[in-house]
Amino acid sequence: MVADTALAELAALAGVFPEFKTLDGEICTITPDTQRALLRANGLMADTPAQVNDTLAALRSEAADAALPPDVVVRAGHPVQLTCATDVTWELVLEGASEPEAQGRGTTTLDLPALPAGLHDLALTSGTRRQRVTVIAAPARAPCVSDVAGRERTWGVVAALYGLRSERNGGIGDFEDLAELSGILGAQGADFLGINPVHALGWAAVDTISPYSPSHRGYLNTSHIALDHIPDVHDMASGRPSPGELIDYARHPETHRTALRDAFRQFQRTASPDSQKDLAAFIRSGGQALADFALFEGLSETHGGDWRKWPQPLTAPDTARGALTADAQSFHLWLQWVAQRQMSGAQERARDSGMALGLYLDLAVGARLDGAEAWAASGSIARGVSLGAPPDHLSPAGQNWHLAAYAPRMLSQNRYAPLRHVLAQAMRHCGILRIDHALGLNRSFWIPEDGSPGGYIRQPLQALMAIIAIEAQKAGTVVIGEDLGLVPDGFRDTMAGQGIYGYTVMQYEQTPQHGFRKAKDLRPKSLACFGTHDTPTLRGFWEGRDIAWWRKLGWINDAEQTEITGRRQCEKADLMNVAAADTDHLGADVFRDRVHADLAASPTALMAVQLDDIFDVREAQNLPGTIDAHPNWRRRSPVSIDETSAHPNLRKTAKLMAKAGRGRPPAKS
């Protein structure tokens, strides 16, 4: 009993939640095995009673000796006074500087000058005790829509980049398709074009196709490189058009990668001096982080995609450097340079088309445990756990995403460097960044690899929000936090206070009576949409395609299908504001237009329309809970980019948005 009490106290000090509430209101109590696993993952040993006592004593001593917390968040541009627990001699060095900005001695009061936004180093000395504090100076908020767009209410389109169809791509949408589509949509008055995550999936991870299971979120998926738009490379077609409705992932990687190697060899022979200088500058600016990523990619070609199975000297960047030939590493550096140039070009063309915000990118919640990000940032990664979600009505067994988690204690000790790198890279080419599962900024659900049940661990919310605001201000990027699910009290207010927009999905805005919140009551500081890649399209919702899939997979029986279908009829009627008996008479086209018109008239700052809904697509891009039973991440657009500008539904949608006061009137045909 005494041992359990000490373990519980240690867990509480380390931010491990003793219990959590499910969607059904059930209280789940964390087991001692889970407490030990989560503590171990956060760099704290607690496997035996002796270890628990030693670690607890060390944390108590650490807290007693500290004059200040390890991280202090202050407002950038304003003088600040900090009060220490004891007299200290102190010295403040600004981020990127080598000389002290301010200093003092023999005082408990630190008068800091107005600081620029950034993470600054505060060294404290009290007798023989030394402490290093990170002063996080953040702007009042991240940029808001009106700051960037010049107006309060905007609209845009979201699409699956991989599924874009054109006469010139080789079966998977590429960055040139992205640029062309952004120009078409910008001419129709759209202010942004959103796409799925385009993080690097890993050169050796040929079987990984989910954009939400990346190898490294700080680098780009080179499968989207347009072969016919590589600098100083000529006569390189993107491949023959693929006629199928689904992406042929068995064919595309091999042909595309062979072409990329041919292009690299040609570039080495024929690159212009300007291109050579630009590539060299890109490599210099990318620093050690870029070099390490290229090293990982090159090593994976020989040793496989899972670094945990590599020879011991290769399992960390510090000891792996020098294990790869310069040419092998150069190829992967060049790939990222090409991808970054093409992404920059897509954002430039989006803005040139009249889009006020341009590209709207998606930041996945984490990177794969076996991938480059976990390898490069191993000193900040929680060991022996993966990110996931607790059981709910959609996933009774819970969800294990098999993604690496940042350990809050270890991340703080590393001054949040891996996270800052990922954020800065993600914001380089976009006007909007959506942070997937933003609730993880407050608390993360960790699932131990030893089979213990999962549990929540507290995250440094204020520090993480401040860092997001710092990077967003640098990049001039609007930030959206995907805040769906079990939302802690006050979390949305905290996000809004930092200038981070919420995420409003109409299909989830249901009332207990199976109706929906009225569009006029939606949160102004949010992006509103009808659905996502995980939900049915408008046509699919109308026809009950999601319900049909549930029955096909045996998730519901015939009686449940009948009941849910009847409820769906009422839901459609509520969304159209008509009697249930009138819905079928009005039809799916009227349903689509009314939903879009209602959302357009809402007070939300951002409103997104799915390209699949414009094209009247029946099936969703992804069905959560499936891997191979549903063709996730494989569906291609039924309409080519060449045909998009003249599509009547696009013009109709653009006129609806202009009528509602969003964006600019569409260009005249």
C-alpha positions as CSV (number, residue, x, y, z in Angstrom):
1,M,0.0,0.0,0.0
2,V,2.9,2.4,0.9
3,A,4.5,1.5,-2.4
4,D,1.3,2.2,-4.4
5,T,1.0,5.6,-2.6
6,A,4.5,6.6,-3.5
7,L,3.9,5.5,-7.1
8,A,0.7,7.5,-7.3
9,E,2.5,10.6,-5.9
10,L,5.3,10.2,-8.4
11,A,2.8,9.7,-11.3
12,A,0.9,12.9,-10.2
13,L,4.2,14.9,-10.0
14,A,5.0,13.7,-13.6
15,G,1.6,14.6,-15.0
16,V,0.1,11.1,-15.3
17,F,-3.6,11.3,-14.9
18,P,-5.0,8.9,-12.2
19,E,-8.2,8.4,-14.2
20,F,-10.1,9.6,-17.2
21,K,-13.7,9.8,-18.4
22,T,-14.9,8.1,-21.5
23,L,-17.5,9.5,-24.0
24,D,-20.1,7.5,-22.1
25,G,-19.2,9.1,-18.8
26,E,-17.5,6.0,-17.4
27,I,-14.5,6.6,-15.2
28,C,-11.4,4.5,-16.0
29,T,-8.8,4.3,-13.3
30,I,-5.1,4.0,-14.3
31,T,-3.4,0.8,-13.2
32,P,0.0,0.8,-11.5
33,D,1.5,-1.0,-14.5
34,T,0.3,1.8,-16.8
35,Q,1.7,4.4,-14.3
36,R,5.1,2.7,-14.4
37,A,5.1,2.5,-18.2
38,L,4.1,6.1,-18.7
39,L,6.7,7.3,-16.2
40,R,9.4,5.2,-17.9
41,A,8.4,6.7,-21.2
42,N,8.9,10.2,-19.8
43,G,12.4,9.4,-18.7
44,L,11.6,8.5,-15.0
45,M,12.4,5.1,-13.7
46,A,9.7,3.5,-11.5
47,D,9.9,-0.3,-12.1
48,T,10.7,-1.2,-8.5
49,P,9.7,0.3,-5.1
50,A,13.3,1.4,-4.7
51,Q,13.3,3.2,-8.0
52,V,10.0,4.9,-7.2
53,N,11.4,6.2,-4.0
54,D,14.7,7.3,-5.6
55,T,12.9,9.1,-8.5
56,L,10.4,10.7,-6.2
57,A,13.1,12.0,-3.9
58,A,15.0,13.3,-6.9
59,L,12.0,15.2,-8.3
60,R,11.2,16.7,-4.8
61,S,14.9,17.8,-4.5
62,E,14.8,19.2,-8.0
63,A,11.7,21.2,-7.2
64,A,13.0,22.4,-3.9
65,D,16.3,23.6,-5.5
66,A,14.7,25.4,-8.4
67,A,14.5,29.1,-8.2
68,L,12.1,29.1,-11.2
69,P,10.2,26.5,-13.2
70,P,12.3,25.1,-16.1
71,D,10.1,27.0,-18.6
72,V,8.7,30.4,-18.2
73,V,6.2,31.9,-20.7
74,V,6.2,35.7,-21.1
75,R,4.6,38.2,-23.5
76,A,7.1,39.3,-26.2
77,G,7.6,43.0,-26.5
78,H,6.8,43.8,-22.9
79,P,9.1,44.1,-19.8
80,V,8.5,41.4,-17.3
81,Q,9.4,40.8,-13.7
82,L,10.1,37.3,-12.4
83,T,10.2,36.4,-8.7
84,C,12.6,33.6,-7.7
85,A,12.3,31.4,-4.7
86,T,15.8,32.4,-3.5
87,D,18.5,35.1,-4.1
88,V,20.2,34.4,-7.5
89,T,22.8,35.8,-9.8
90,W,21.3,35.7,-13.3
91,E,22.2,36.2,-16.9
92,L,19.9,36.3,-19.9
93,V,21.1,35.5,-23.5
94,L,18.7,36.0,-26.3
95,E,18.0,33.3,-28.9
96,G,20.7,33.3,-31.5
97,A,23.0,35.6,-29.5
98,S,26.2,34.9,-27.6
99,E,26.5,37.9,-25.3
100,P,24.1,38.6,-22.4
101,E,21.2,40.9,-23.0
102,A,20.6,41.5,-19.2
103,Q,22.0,40.3,-15.9
104,G,21.9,40.9,-12.2
105,R,23.1,39.5,-8.9
106,G,21.9,38.9,-5.3
107,T,18.2,39.3,-5.8
108,T,15.0,37.4,-5.9
109,T,13.5,39.8,-8.4
110,L,14.5,39.6,-12.1
111,D,13.6,42.6,-14.2
112,L,13.7,41.4,-17.8
113,P,13.6,43.9,-20.6
114,A,11.1,43.6,-23.4
115,L,12.1,40.5,-25.3
116,P,11.7,39.6,-28.9
117,A,9.6,36.5,-29.8
118,G,11.7,33.4,-29.3
119,L,13.1,31.0,-26.8
120,H,15.8,32.7,-24.6
121,D,18.3,31.2,-22.2
122,L,18.2,32.4,-18.5
123,A,21.1,31.1,-16.4
124,L,20.6,31.2,-12.6
125,T,23.2,30.7,-9.9
126,S,22.5,30.4,-6.2
127,G,25.5,29.3,-4.1
128,T,26.6,26.0,-5.7
129,R,23.3,25.4,-7.4
130,R,22.9,26.3,-11.1
131,Q,19.7,26.2,-13.1
132,R,19.0,26.8,-16.8
133,V,15.6,28.3,-17.5
134,T,14.0,28.6,-21.0
135,V,12.2,31.9,-21.3
136,I,9.5,31.6,-24.0
137,A,8.6,35.0,-25.2
138,A,5.5,34.7,-27.3
139,P,3.4,37.2,-29.3
140,A,-0.1,37.9,-27.9
141,R,-1.6,35.5,-30.4
142,A,-1.0,33.8,-33.7
143,P,-2.0,35.7,-36.9
144,C,-5.7,35.9,-37.4
145,V,-7.5,35.5,-40.7
146,S,-8.1,39.2,-41.1
147,D,-4.4,39.9,-40.5
148,V,-3.4,37.7,-43.4
149,A,-6.4,37.8,-45.7
150,G,-7.5,41.3,-45.2
151,R,-11.1,40.3,-44.5
152,E,-13.1,38.5,-41.8
153,R,-14.8,35.6,-43.7
154,T,-13.2,33.4,-46.3
155,W,-13.8,30.2,-48.1
156,G,-11.7,27.5,-49.8
157,V,-11.6,24.0,-51.1
158,V,-10.0,20.9,-49.6
159,A,-8.8,18.0,-51.7
160,A,-6.8,14.8,-51.6
161,L,-3.5,15.7,-53.4
162,Y,-2.7,12.0,-54.0
163,G,-6.1,11.6,-55.8
164,L,-5.8,14.5,-58.2
165,R,-6.2,13.4,-61.8
166,S,-4.5,15.0,-64.8
167,E,-3.2,14.1,-68.3
168,R,0.4,14.7,-67.2
169,N,0.8,13.0,-63.8
170,G,1.7,9.3,-63.6
171,G,-1.2,8.1,-61.4
172,I,-0.7,10.1,-58.2
173,G,-1.4,13.8,-57.9
174,D,1.8,15.9,-57.8
175,F,2.9,19.4,-56.8
176,E,2.3,20.7,-60.3
177,D,-1.3,19.5,-60.1
178,L,-1.5,21.3,-56.8
179,A,-0.3,24.5,-58.4
180,E,-2.6,24.2,-61.4
181,L,-5.6,23.5,-59.1
182,S,-4.9,26.4,-56.8
183,G,-4.9,28.7,-59.9
184,I,-8.2,27.4,-61.0
185,L,-9.8,27.8,-57.6
186,G,-8.3,31.2,-57.0
187,A,-9.9,32.4,-60.2
188,Q,-13.2,31.3,-58.8
189,G,-12.8,33.4,-55.7
190,A,-11.5,30.8,-53.3
191,D,-9.0,32.0,-50.7
192,F,-7.3,28.7,-49.9
193,L,-6.8,25.2,-51.1
194,G,-6.4,22.5,-48.4
195,I,-4.7,19.2,-48.9
196,N,-3.9,16.1,-46.8
197,P,-0.5,15.9,-45.0
198,V,2.4,15.8,-47.5
199,H,5.1,14.8,-44.9
200,A,7.8,12.4,-45.9
201,L,6.6,8.8,-45.7
202,G,10.1,7.3,-45.9
203,W,12.0,6.1,-49.0
204,A,12.0,2.5,-47.8
205,A,8.5,2.5,-46.5
206,V,6.9,1.5,-49.8
207,D,3.9,-0.1,-48.2
208,T,2.9,3.0,-46.2
209,I,0.3,5.0,-48.0
210,S,-1.6,6.8,-45.2
211,P,-0.6,10.5,-45.1
212,Y,-1.2,10.5,-41.4
213,S,1.5,7.9,-40.7
214,P,4.6,9.9,-41.8
215,S,8.3,9.1,-41.2
216,H,9.1,12.8,-40.6
217,R,6.8,15.7,-40.5
218,G,9.5,18.2,-41.2
219,Y,10.2,17.1,-44.7
220,L,8.1,16.4,-47.9
221,N,6.7,13.3,-49.6
222,T,8.8,13.1,-52.7
223,S,6.2,10.8,-54.3
224,H,4.5,14.1,-55.2
225,I,7.4,15.5,-57.2
226,A,6.3,16.5,-60.7
227,L,8.9,14.8,-62.9
228,D,8.3,17.3,-65.8
229,H,9.0,20.3,-63.6
230,I,12.4,19.5,-62.1
231,P,15.0,22.3,-62.6
232,D,17.5,21.7,-65.4
233,V,16.1,18.3,-66.2
234,H,14.5,17.8,-69.6
235,D,12.5,15.2,-71.5
236,M,11.3,13.7,-68.2
237,A,7.6,12.9,-68.6
238,S,5.6,12.2,-65.4
239,G,4.5,8.8,-66.8
240,R,1.5,7.5,-68.7
241,P,-1.9,8.5,-67.2
242,S,-3.5,5.9,-65.0
243,P,-7.1,5.1,-66.1
244,G,-8.3,3.4,-63.0
245,E,-10.5,4.8,-60.2
246,L,-8.0,3.7,-57.6
247,I,-4.3,4.5,-57.3
248,D,-2.0,1.7,-58.3
249,Y,0.5,1.9,-55.4
250,A,2.2,-1.2,-56.6
251,R,3.3,0.4,-59.9
252,H,3.8,4.1,-59.1
253,P,6.6,4.0,-56.6
254,E,8.9,1.8,-58.7
255,T,8.4,3.8,-61.9
256,H,8.5,7.2,-60.2
257,R,11.6,6.4,-58.2
258,T,13.5,5.1,-61.2
259,A,12.7,8.3,-63.0
260,L,13.8,10.4,-60.0
261,R,17.2,8.6,-60.0
262,D,17.5,9.3,-63.8
263,A,16.6,12.9,-63.2
264,F,19.3,13.2,-60.5
265,R,22.0,11.9,-62.8
266,Q,20.9,14.3,-65.5
267,F,20.9,17.2,-63.0
268,Q,24.4,16.3,-61.9
269,R,25.6,16.6,-65.5
270,T,23.6,19.6,-66.7
271,A,22.7,21.8,-63.7
272,S,23.0,25.5,-64.2
273,P,25.2,27.6,-61.9
274,D,22.1,29.2,-60.5
275,S,20.5,25.8,-59.6
276,Q,23.8,24.6,-58.1
277,K,23.9,27.7,-55.9
278,D,20.3,27.4,-54.9
279,L,20.8,23.8,-53.9
280,A,23.9,24.6,-51.9
281,A,22.1,27.4,-50.1
282,F,19.1,25.0,-49.4
283,I,21.5,22.4,-47.9
284,R,23.3,25.1,-45.8
285,S,20.0,26.5,-44.4
286,G,18.7,23.1,-43.7
287,G,21.7,22.5,-41.4
288,Q,22.3,19.3,-39.5
289,A,18.6,18.4,-39.3
290,L,18.4,18.2,-43.1
291,A,21.7,16.3,-43.3
292,D,20.5,13.8,-40.7
293,F,17.2,13.3,-42.6
294,A,19.0,12.5,-45.8
295,L,21.3,10.2,-43.9
296,F,18.3,8.3,-42.5
297,E,16.8,8.0,-46.0
298,G,20.1,6.7,-47.5
299,L,20.7,4.2,-44.6
300,S,17.1,2.9,-45.0
301,E,17.9,1.8,-48.6
302,T,20.4,-0.6,-47.2
303,H,19.1,-1.5,-43.8
304,G,15.3,-1.2,-44.2
305,G,12.8,1.4,-43.0
306,D,12.8,0.5,-39.3
307,W,15.8,2.1,-37.6
308,R,15.2,0.1,-34.4
309,K,16.4,-3.0,-36.4
310,W,19.6,-1.4,-37.6
311,P,23.1,-2.2,-36.3
312,Q,23.6,-0.4,-33.0
313,P,26.0,2.3,-34.2
314,L,23.4,3.4,-36.8
315,T,20.5,3.8,-34.3
316,A,21.3,7.4,-33.5
317,P,22.4,10.3,-35.7
318,D,25.5,11.1,-33.7
319,T,27.0,7.7,-34.2
320,A,25.6,7.1,-37.7
321,R,27.2,10.1,-39.4
322,G,29.9,9.0,-41.9
323,A,28.2,5.7,-42.5
324,L,26.9,6.8,-45.9
325,T,28.6,7.8,-49.1
326,A,28.3,11.5,-50.1
327,D,26.6,10.6,-53.3
328,A,23.9,8.5,-51.6
329,Q,23.2,11.3,-49.2
330,S,23.3,13.9,-51.9
331,F,20.4,12.2,-53.8
332,H,18.1,12.6,-50.8
333,L,19.2,16.2,-50.2
334,W,18.4,16.9,-53.8
335,L,15.0,15.3,-53.6
336,Q,14.0,17.6,-50.7
337,W,15.3,20.6,-52.6
338,V,13.2,19.7,-55.6
339,A,10.1,19.0,-53.5
340,Q,10.5,22.3,-51.5
341,R,10.9,24.3,-54.8
342,Q,7.8,22.8,-56.2
343,M,5.8,23.4,-53.0
344,S,7.0,27.0,-52.9
345,G,6.0,27.4,-56.5
346,A,2.5,26.0,-55.7
347,Q,2.0,28.5,-52.9
348,E,3.3,31.4,-55.1
349,R,0.8,30.5,-57.9
350,A,-2.0,30.2,-55.3
351,R,-1.3,33.7,-54.1
352,D,-0.8,35.0,-57.6
353,S,-4.3,33.6,-58.6
354,G,-5.9,35.9,-56.0
355,M,-6.0,33.5,-53.0
356,A,-5.6,35.5,-49.9
357,L,-4.3,32.6,-47.9
358,G,-3.1,30.1,-50.4
359,L,-2.2,26.6,-49.4
360,Y,-3.9,25.1,-46.3
361,L,-1.6,22.3,-45.0
362,D,-2.2,19.6,-42.4
363,L,0.2,18.6,-39.6
364,A,-0.2,15.0,-38.6
365,V,-0.4,14.3,-34.9
366,G,2.8,12.4,-34.9
367,A,5.4,10.4,-36.9
368,R,5.9,6.6,-37.0
369,L,7.9,5.0,-34.3
370,D,10.2,3.4,-36.9
371,G,10.6,6.7,-38.9
372,A,13.2,9.4,-39.4
373,E,11.6,11.9,-36.9
374,A,11.7,9.4,-34.0
375,W,15.3,8.5,-34.9
376,A,16.5,12.1,-35.2
377,A,14.7,13.3,-32.1
378,S,15.2,10.2,-29.9
379,G,16.3,12.3,-27.0
380,S,12.8,13.8,-26.8
381,I,10.7,10.8,-27.8
382,A,8.7,8.8,-25.3
383,R,10.1,5.2,-25.3
384,G,7.9,2.1,-25.1
385,V,4.6,3.8,-25.8
386,S,2.7,5.0,-28.8
387,L,0.0,7.7,-29.3
388,G,-3.6,6.6,-29.5
389,A,-7.1,7.3,-28.1
390,P,-9.2,5.7,-25.4
391,P,-12.2,3.5,-26.2
392,D,-15.3,5.2,-27.5
393,H,-18.5,4.2,-29.3
394,L,-16.8,4.1,-32.6
395,S,-13.7,2.2,-31.4
396,P,-14.7,0.0,-28.4
397,A,-11.1,-1.3,-28.1
398,G,-9.6,2.1,-28.4
399,Q,-7.1,3.2,-31.1
400,N,-3.4,2.6,-31.3
401,W,-2.0,5.0,-34.0
402,H,1.6,3.5,-33.8
403,L,3.0,7.0,-33.7
404,A,5.8,8.4,-31.6
405,A,5.0,10.8,-28.7
406,Y,7.1,13.6,-27.5
407,A,7.8,13.2,-23.8
408,P,7.1,16.5,-22.1
409,R,9.9,16.3,-19.6
410,M,12.5,15.4,-22.2
411,L,11.2,17.8,-24.8
412,S,11.5,20.6,-22.3
413,Q,15.1,19.6,-21.5
414,N,15.8,19.9,-25.3
415,R,14.2,23.3,-25.4
416,Y,11.4,22.1,-27.7
417,A,13.9,22.0,-30.6
418,P,12.4,19.0,-32.5
419,L,8.8,20.4,-32.3
420,R,9.9,23.9,-33.4
421,H,11.7,22.4,-36.4
422,V,8.6,20.5,-37.5
423,L,6.4,23.6,-37.0
424,A,8.7,25.9,-38.9
425,Q,9.1,23.5,-41.8
426,A,5.4,22.9,-42.0
427,M,4.6,26.6,-42.1
428,R,7.1,27.4,-44.8
429,H,4.7,27.0,-47.7
430,C,1.3,27.7,-46.4
431,G,-1.1,30.4,-45.3
432,I,-3.0,28.0,-43.0
433,L,-1.8,25.1,-41.0
434,R,-4.2,22.7,-39.3
435,I,-2.8,20.8,-36.3
436,D,-4.4,17.4,-36.2
437,H,-5.7,16.2,-32.8
438,A,-4.8,19.5,-31.1
439,L,-6.2,18.1,-27.9
440,G,-2.8,16.5,-27.6
441,L,-1.4,19.9,-26.7
442,N,-3.2,19.6,-23.4
443,R,-2.9,15.9,-22.7
444,S,-1.8,12.8,-24.7
445,F,-3.1,9.3,-24.6
446,W,-0.2,6.9,-24.4
447,I,-0.5,3.2,-25.0
448,P,2.3,1.1,-23.5
449,E,4.0,-1.5,-25.7
450,D,4.1,-4.0,-22.8
451,G,0.3,-4.6,-23.1
452,S,-0.7,-2.4,-20.2
453,P,-3.9,-0.2,-20.7
454,G,-3.3,3.3,-22.0
455,G,-3.5,6.5,-20.0
456,Y,-3.3,10.2,-20.3
457,I,-0.2,12.3,-19.5
458,R,-0.3,16.1,-19.1
459,Q,1.4,18.2,-21.7
460,P,2.9,21.7,-21.2
461,L,-0.1,23.5,-22.8
462,Q,1.0,27.1,-22.2
463,A,4.5,26.4,-23.5
464,L,3.3,24.6,-26.6
465,M,0.7,27.2,-27.4
466,A,3.4,29.9,-27.0
467,I,5.8,28.1,-29.4
468,I,3.0,27.6,-32.0
469,A,2.3,31.4,-31.8
470,I,6.0,32.2,-32.2
471,E,6.4,30.0,-35.3
472,A,3.1,31.2,-36.8
473,Q,4.1,34.8,-36.4
474,K,7.4,34.2,-38.1
475,A,5.7,32.5,-41.0
476,G,2.6,34.7,-41.2
477,T,0.5,31.5,-40.9
478,V,-3.1,31.1,-39.6
479,V,-3.3,28.1,-37.3
480,I,-6.3,25.8,-36.9
481,G,-6.5,23.3,-34.0
482,E,-8.5,20.2,-34.8
483,D,-10.5,20.1,-31.5
484,L,-12.9,17.2,-32.0
485,G,-13.6,14.5,-29.4
486,L,-13.4,14.7,-25.6
487,V,-12.6,18.4,-25.1
488,P,-11.4,19.4,-21.6
489,D,-13.1,22.3,-20.0
490,G,-11.6,25.6,-21.0
491,F,-9.4,24.2,-23.8
492,R,-11.2,25.9,-26.7
493,D,-11.1,29.2,-24.8
494,T,-7.4,28.8,-24.3
495,M,-6.9,28.1,-28.0
496,A,-9.0,31.1,-29.0
497,G,-7.0,33.3,-26.6
498,Q,-3.8,32.3,-28.4
499,G,-5.4,33.1,-31.8
500,I,-5.7,29.4,-32.8
501,Y,-8.9,28.7,-34.7
502,G,-11.2,25.7,-33.9
503,Y,-12.4,23.1,-36.3
504,T,-16.2,22.7,-36.8
505,V,-17.4,19.7,-38.6
506,M,-21.1,19.9,-39.3
507,Q,-21.7,16.1,-39.1
508,Y,-20.4,16.2,-35.5
509,E,-22.5,19.2,-34.5
510,Q,-25.5,17.1,-33.5
511,T,-28.0,17.8,-30.8
512,P,-29.4,15.1,-28.4
513,Q,-32.5,15.1,-30.6
514,H,-30.5,14.0,-33.7
515,G,-30.7,17.4,-35.1
516,F,-27.9,19.8,-35.9
517,R,-26.7,23.1,-34.5
518,K,-27.8,25.9,-36.8
519,A,-25.0,27.3,-38.9
520,K,-25.6,30.8,-37.6
521,D,-24.6,29.5,-34.1
522,L,-21.2,28.1,-35.1
523,R,-18.1,29.4,-33.6
524,P,-16.8,32.5,-35.5
525,K,-13.2,31.6,-34.6
526,S,-13.2,28.3,-36.5
527,L,-13.1,26.6,-39.8
528,A,-16.5,25.1,-40.7
529,C,-17.0,22.2,-43.1
530,F,-19.6,19.5,-43.6
531,G,-17.2,16.6,-43.4
532,T,-13.6,15.4,-43.5
533,H,-11.7,12.6,-45.2
534,D,-13.0,10.3,-42.3
535,T,-16.7,11.0,-42.9
536,P,-19.1,10.4,-45.7
537,T,-19.2,13.0,-48.5
538,L,-22.5,15.0,-49.0
539,R,-23.6,12.5,-51.6
540,G,-22.5,9.6,-49.4
541,F,-24.3,11.0,-46.4
542,W,-27.5,11.4,-48.5
543,E,-27.3,7.8,-49.8
544,G,-26.1,6.3,-46.5
545,R,-22.9,5.0,-47.9
546,D,-21.3,5.0,-44.5
547,I,-24.2,3.0,-43.1
548,A,-23.9,0.5,-46.0
549,W,-20.2,0.0,-45.3
550,W,-20.8,-0.6,-41.6
551,R,-23.3,-3.3,-42.5
552,K,-21.1,-4.8,-45.2
553,L,-18.2,-5.1,-42.7
554,G,-20.5,-6.6,-40.0
555,W,-20.2,-3.7,-37.6
556,I,-24.0,-3.5,-37.4
557,N,-26.8,-5.9,-38.0
558,D,-29.9,-5.6,-40.2
559,A,-32.1,-4.1,-37.4
560,E,-29.5,-1.6,-36.5
561,Q,-29.0,-0.6,-40.2
562,T,-32.8,0.0,-40.4
563,E,-32.8,2.1,-37.3
564,I,-29.8,4.2,-38.3
565,T,-31.1,4.7,-41.8
566,G,-34.4,6.1,-40.3
567,R,-32.4,8.4,-38.1
568,R,-30.4,9.5,-41.1
569,Q,-33.7,10.6,-42.9
570,C,-34.4,12.9,-40.0
571,E,-30.9,14.2,-40.0
572,K,-31.2,15.1,-43.7
573,A,-34.5,16.8,-43.1
574,D,-33.1,18.9,-40.2
575,L,-30.1,20.0,-42.3
576,M,-32.4,21.1,-45.1
577,N,-35.0,22.6,-42.7
578,V,-37.8,20.6,-44.2
579,A,-40.1,17.8,-43.2
580,A,-38.6,14.3,-43.3
581,A,-41.2,13.2,-45.9
582,D,-40.0,15.9,-48.3
583,T,-36.3,15.1,-48.4
584,D,-36.3,12.4,-51.2
585,H,-38.4,14.6,-53.4
586,L,-35.9,17.5,-53.2
587,G,-32.9,15.3,-53.9
588,A,-29.2,15.2,-53.3
589,D,-28.2,18.2,-55.4
590,V,-30.6,20.4,-53.4
591,F,-29.2,18.9,-50.2
592,R,-25.6,19.8,-51.3
593,D,-26.4,23.3,-52.2
594,R,-28.4,24.1,-49.1
595,V,-25.7,22.7,-46.8
596,H,-23.1,24.8,-48.6
597,A,-25.3,27.9,-48.6
598,D,-25.9,27.5,-44.8
599,L,-22.3,27.1,-44.0
600,A,-21.3,30.0,-46.3
601,A,-23.7,32.2,-44.3
602,S,-22.3,31.2,-41.0
603,P,-20.2,33.6,-38.9
604,T,-17.1,31.3,-39.1
605,A,-13.9,32.9,-40.3
606,L,-13.1,30.0,-42.6
607,M,-15.4,27.7,-44.5
608,A,-14.2,24.7,-46.5
609,V,-15.9,22.8,-49.3
610,Q,-14.6,19.3,-50.2
611,L,-13.6,18.9,-53.9
612,D,-15.3,15.5,-53.7
613,D,-18.6,17.3,-52.8
614,I,-18.2,19.6,-55.8
615,F,-17.7,16.6,-58.0
616,D,-20.6,14.7,-56.3
617,V,-18.4,11.8,-55.2
618,R,-20.2,9.0,-53.3
619,E,-17.4,7.3,-51.3
620,A,-15.2,8.7,-48.5
621,Q,-11.4,8.9,-48.8
622,N,-11.0,6.9,-45.6
623,L,-13.1,4.6,-43.3
624,P,-11.7,4.7,-39.8
625,G,-11.3,1.3,-38.3
626,T,-10.3,-0.3,-41.6
627,I,-7.0,-1.0,-43.3
628,D,-7.6,-3.1,-46.4
629,A,-11.3,-3.7,-46.1
630,H,-12.0,-0.3,-47.6
631,P,-9.8,1.4,-50.2
632,N,-8.4,4.1,-47.9
633,W,-6.2,6.8,-49.4
634,R,-6.6,5.2,-52.9
635,R,-9.5,7.0,-54.5
636,R,-8.8,9.1,-57.5
637,S,-10.8,12.2,-58.5
638,P,-13.5,11.5,-61.1
639,V,-12.8,14.8,-62.8
640,S,-9.4,15.8,-64.2
641,I,-7.8,19.1,-63.4
642,D,-8.1,20.1,-67.1
643,E,-11.9,19.8,-66.7
644,T,-12.3,21.4,-63.3
645,S,-12.5,25.1,-64.2
646,A,-15.6,24.5,-66.4
647,H,-17.3,22.2,-64.0
648,P,-20.8,23.6,-63.3
649,N,-20.8,22.7,-59.6
650,L,-17.6,24.6,-59.1
651,R,-19.1,27.8,-60.6
652,K,-22.3,27.3,-58.6
653,T,-20.4,26.9,-55.4
654,A,-18.3,30.0,-56.1
655,K,-21.4,32.0,-56.7
656,L,-22.9,30.8,-53.4
657,M,-19.8,31.9,-51.5
658,A,-19.8,35.3,-53.2
659,K,-23.4,35.8,-52.4
660,A,-22.8,35.0,-48.7
661,G,-20.0,37.6,-48.6
662,R,-17.1,35.3,-48.6
663,G,-14.1,36.0,-50.7
664,R,-14.2,37.6,-54.2
665,P,-16.7,37.1,-57.0
666,P,-15.6,34.3,-59.4
667,A,-14.0,35.2,-62.7
668,K,-16.4,35.5,-65.6
669,S,-16.3,32.7,-68.1
